[in-house]
C-alpha cells in the first residue's frame, strides 16, 4: 500500500513540476532571447543577491516541515501557521537587506537597485509555499500539482505579455516574484477551501526555531556553494554577458531535476515513517532512493553533454552558443547535488542535523576558492568545473572524513554499487 501511495504521490508531483518546467522553460527561453545575453545576465546577476537571503527567509523550516507535520498531525494547523508567520517576518527583513546589499556592492547603480526591489518580493511571497509540505506530509500531492500548473500558466502568460508589449527589463524582474505570488494565492485558497485553519503559537515558534537552527546556519553556507557564488563572481570578475551565458547553461541543466525532487518529496514521508518500524528496511529504501537519484543524474548528464550545442542553438539561438562548453560540464553536478538533498532524510532521522553546518562550511569554502581561481582562468567553464568538483567533494567524499556521516557515505557508496537494494523487503505485519 505504501509503495502504491508513493507512486501516486510522485506521479502528481512530477506532473505538476513537468508542466511548471515546460512553461517556465519556454517563457524563460523567450525572455532570454528578447533581452539578449547582457540584459538577461544582469537580471540573473541581481537575482543572485536576492537568493543569498533565501535561507534567512525560510529559517530552515522547509527541512523540518514534513517531519513535524507527520509526527504531530493533531496540531498541523498550529505548526503550519507558525512556520508561515515566522517566514513572513524574516522575509520582510530580508527584502530590505537584499536591496541594501545590491546598492552598496554595485555603487548605488539605480538600474540594479530597481531590479532588486522588483525581485525581492519573491522572498515575501515564498513564505506560503510551506503549505505544499502540508499536502506532501499527507501524500496528497494532487493539490500541489494543480497549484503549480495553474500558477505557472499565469506567470508564463505574464512574461509573454511583457514581450508582446515590448516592456523593459523591470517587467521581467517582477516576473520572478510574480511566480511566487500566484503560488501563494492558490495554495492559500486551496488550504482554506478544505476547511483548514492557521494558528500562530509563540511556544511552537520557539520549538521550531530550536529544531531548525542548524538548517538556518547550513542554508546560509549552502548558498555559497550553489549557483549564487559562481554567478556573483562571474558578474564581478568578468561581465554581465558571461553571467547570461552561464545562466543559459545552468537553466538547461536544471530543467529536468524536478523528477528527482518529485521522487525525494514523495518518498521522504514513507522512508521517515519506516525508520522507527524497521531500521534495515529504512536503510534499504534510502539506498534505493540514492541509487535512483544517482543513475538518473548520470544518464541525463550523458544526454546533455552529447546534445548541448544543438539544444542551445535551437532554444536560445546562436548568440548563446558560447554557453555550450559550460553546459557540458555543469550537467555532471546534478547527480551529486541531489544526493545532498536526499541526505536530509538520513540526517533528520539519525538526529545529526548539526553536522550539516560542517558539511556546508566545507562546501562553501571549497566552492569560493575553486571559483575564484577557475573563473579567473576559464570564465564560465571555470565556474562549471568548480560546481562539479564542489558537489562531488561535499556531498560524497567529505562524508567519509567525518565519523558521524561515514555511515551515510557508505550507504551512498553501496547505492552506487547497487548493493542489497533489490532484495525483497520483509513485511513487518507477517509474523514468523
Beta strands, then each sheet from edge to edge (+ up, - down):
end
